[in-house]
Amino acid sequence: MIDLNGQKALITGGSRGIGRATAILFARAGSDVAINYLTRKKEAEDVGTEIERLGQECLVFKADVSVKKEVEAFVRSVIEKWGQIDILVNNAGIWTYGEMGSMTEEVWKETMKINLDGVFYACNAVIPFMKKNKKGEIINVSSTAAVRGEAFHSHYAASKGAVVSLTKSLAAELAAYNIRVNCIAPGWVDTDMCSEVFEDPSFRKQVQESIPLKRIPPPEDIAGPILFLASDLSRHITGEVLNVNGGSVLCA
């Protein structure tokens, strides 16, 4: 029912986790996909191979989302190849430990550069082309931490809260150009980002039991809602934060 045939999507952080799952799901829906990686070249190329096996084109670039000129070069290369970007998914992000009172400025800045500045750089580079085409879909990946906060990860929660505010602001600003801007806020997800903490079986069980649906979702369970927000099925939704957390955080 969801048809992205003829669409061109740019997904940041597409080599693994939610980005990988989203890229492959978009290809299954008929979209060509451009992804970036920073260090995981083989994993990114494997995603490209899988997408091409599905009959879609995949562009793979090395680009650090925290560096403005690299993001702009990534976007420029995609435009030169395809002439359009219909969908932007800002997925790239990091989650690190930081105790307030001893957190270094470097840890704080690294999280802000990747999780927030990276979203700004991509939006700022892509939106002019979407305005020119008078259409576009932007989906930003935030977190339940943006709503509830997260002890020892305050820098992460702050960056994701800012992404929510940016989403709502851009939704109002860009509606006149037929550009919709929405946000996905996952809870715990079974990805490499959480692999270290999930190495402790008791902690994994504790997390699972804390989720009303009693399961830790694979990244595909987040990719599905992202696809929905990128499709015409959500054409009257903009400025929304879609919580995908199994009922862990319930908010209006």
C-alpha positions in Angstrom: 0.0 0.0 0.0 2.9 2.3 0.7 4.5 3.2 -2.7 7.7 5.3 -2.9 8.4 4.6 -6.6 10.4 7.4 -8.1 11.3 8.9 -4.8 14.9 9.7 -3.8 15.7 9.4 -0.1 18.8 10.5 1.8 19.4 8.7 5.1 22.2 9.6 7.5 23.9 6.9 9.5 22.7 4.2 7.1 25.4 1.5 7.7 23.7 -0.1 10.7 20.8 -0.1 13.1 17.8 2.0 12.5 19.4 3.7 9.5 20.2 0.4 7.8 16.7 -1.0 8.4 15.1 2.2 7.1 17.2 2.3 4.0 16.3 -1.3 3.1 12.6 -0.8 3.9 12.5 2.3 1.7 14.0 0.3 -1.1 11.4 -2.4 -0.7 8.8 0.4 -1.1 10.4 1.5 -4.4 12.7 4.4 -3.3 16.3 4.9 -4.4 18.4 5.6 -1.3 21.6 7.5 -0.5 23.4 6.7 2.8 26.5 7.9 4.5 28.9 6.2 6.8 31.9 7.4 8.9 34.0 4.4 9.7 31.9 1.3 8.7 32.6 1.2 5.0 32.0 -2.5 4.5 28.7 -2.4 6.4 27.5 0.6 4.3 28.5 -1.1 1.1 26.6 -4.3 2.2 23.5 -2.1 2.6 24.1 -0.8 -0.9 24.4 -4.3 -2.2 21.1 -5.4 -0.5 19.3 -2.4 -1.9 20.5 -3.0 -5.4 19.4 -6.6 -5.0 16.0 -5.2 -4.4 16.1 -3.4 -7.7 16.8 0.1 -6.4 19.8 2.3 -6.7 21.9 3.1 -3.6 24.5 5.8 -3.3 27.1 5.3 -0.5 29.3 8.1 0.7 31.7 8.7 3.5 30.7 11.8 5.4 30.9 13.0 9.0 27.5 14.6 9.8 29.2 16.8 12.5 31.3 18.5 9.8 29.3 21.1 7.8 31.4 20.9 4.6 31.2 17.1 4.5 27.4 17.1 4.8 27.1 19.8 2.1 29.4 17.7 -0.2 27.3 14.6 0.5 24.1 16.5 -0.4 25.6 18.1 -3.4 26.8 14.7 -4.8 23.3 13.3 -4.4 21.8 16.2 -6.2 24.3 16.0 -9.0 23.5 12.4 -9.5 19.7 12.4 -9.0 18.7 16.1 -9.3 16.3 15.7 -6.3 16.0 14.6 -2.7 12.4 13.9 -1.8 12.9 12.4 1.6 15.5 13.2 4.3 15.9 11.0 7.3 18.2 12.4 10.0 19.1 9.3 11.8 22.9 9.5 12.6 23.5 9.9 16.3 25.6 8.7 19.3 24.7 7.8 22.9 27.5 8.1 25.4 27.8 8.2 29.2 28.2 11.5 30.9 27.8 12.3 34.7 27.1 15.9 35.3 29.9 17.4 37.5 32.6 15.3 35.8 31.5 15.3 32.2 34.1 16.9 29.9 33.3 19.7 27.5 34.6 17.4 24.7 32.0 14.7 25.5 29.2 17.4 25.6 30.3 19.0 22.4 30.7 15.7 20.5 27.1 14.7 21.3 25.8 18.1 20.3 27.8 18.2 17.1 26.6 14.8 15.9 23.1 14.6 17.3 22.0 18.2 16.8 24.4 20.1 14.5 24.3 17.1 12.1 20.5 17.5 11.8 20.9 21.2 11.2 23.6 20.8 8.5 21.5 18.2 6.6 18.3 20.2 6.8 20.0 23.4 5.8 21.6 21.8 2.8 18.6 19.8 1.6 15.7 22.2 2.2 16.6 24.6 -0.6 16.1 21.8 -3.1 12.9 20.7 -1.5 11.6 24.3 -1.7 12.5 24.5 -5.4 10.5 21.3 -6.0 7.7 22.4 -3.7 7.6 19.1 -1.9 9.5 17.1 0.7 9.4 14.8 3.7 11.8 15.2 6.6 11.9 12.7 9.4 14.2 13.3 12.4 15.1 10.6 14.8 14.9 11.8 18.4 14.4 9.7 21.5 12.1 9.1 24.5 15.0 10.7 26.5 13.9 14.0 24.9 10.7 13.8 26.9 11.6 12.0 30.1 15.2 13.0 30.5 17.9 10.4 31.2 20.2 10.3 34.2 23.9 10.1 33.3 23.0 10.9 29.7 21.8 14.4 30.1 23.8 15.6 27.1 22.1 13.0 24.9 18.6 13.9 26.2 19.3 17.6 25.7 20.4 17.0 22.1 17.3 15.0 21.3 15.0 17.5 23.0 16.5 20.1 20.7 15.7 17.9 17.7 12.1 17.8 18.8 12.0 21.6 19.0 13.7 21.9 15.7 11.2 19.5 14.1 8.2 21.5 15.3 9.7 24.8 14.2 10.6 23.6 10.7 7.1 22.0 10.3 5.5 25.5 10.8 8.1 27.2 8.7 8.0 24.9 5.7 4.4 23.9 5.4 3.8 26.6 2.8 6.3 24.8 0.6 4.5 21.4 0.9 7.4 20.1 3.1 6.4 18.0 6.0 8.7 17.7 9.0 8.1 15.0 11.6 10.0 13.1 14.3 10.3 9.6 15.5 11.1 9.1 19.2 12.3 5.5 19.9 12.8 4.0 23.3 15.2 1.1 23.8 16.1 -0.6 20.5 18.2 -3.7 20.0 21.0 -2.1 18.0 24.8 -1.8 18.2 24.3 1.5 20.1 22.9 -0.5 23.0 24.9 -3.7 22.6 27.4 -2.9 25.4 24.8 -2.4 28.1 22.8 -5.3 26.9 25.8 -7.6 27.4 24.6 -7.8 31.0 21.7 -10.3 30.8 20.1 -9.1 34.0 20.0 -5.5 32.7 18.6 -6.6 29.4 15.8 -8.5 31.3 15.2 -5.5 33.5 14.8 -3.2 30.5 12.5 -5.8 28.8 10.3 -6.1 31.9 10.0 -2.3 32.1 8.4 -2.1 28.7 4.6 -2.7 28.8 4.8 -4.7 25.6 7.6 -6.8 27.2 9.9 -6.7 24.2 13.0 -4.9 23.0 12.3 -4.1 19.4 14.6 -4.7 16.5 15.5 -1.6 14.3 12.9 -2.7 11.8 10.2 -1.8 14.3 11.4 1.8 14.1 11.9 1.8 10.3 8.2 1.0 9.8 6.9 4.2 11.4 9.6 6.2 9.6 8.3 4.8 6.3 4.8 5.7 7.3 5.8 9.3 8.0 7.6 9.5 4.6 4.5 8.2 2.8 1.2 9.7 1.6 -0.6 7.8 4.3 0.6 10.6 6.7 0.1 13.5 4.3 -1.9 15.5 6.9 0.7 15.0 9.7 3.4 17.5 10.3 5.3 18.7 13.4 4.4 15.5 15.1 6.5 13.4 17.5 5.7 9.7 17.1 6.8 7.8 20.2 7.8 4.2 19.4 8.6 2.7 22.7 6.2 -0.2 23.5 4.3 2.0 26.0 7.4 2.9 28.1 6.8 6.6 28.0 3.2 7.8 27.6 2.8 11.4 26.9 0.2 13.7 25.2 
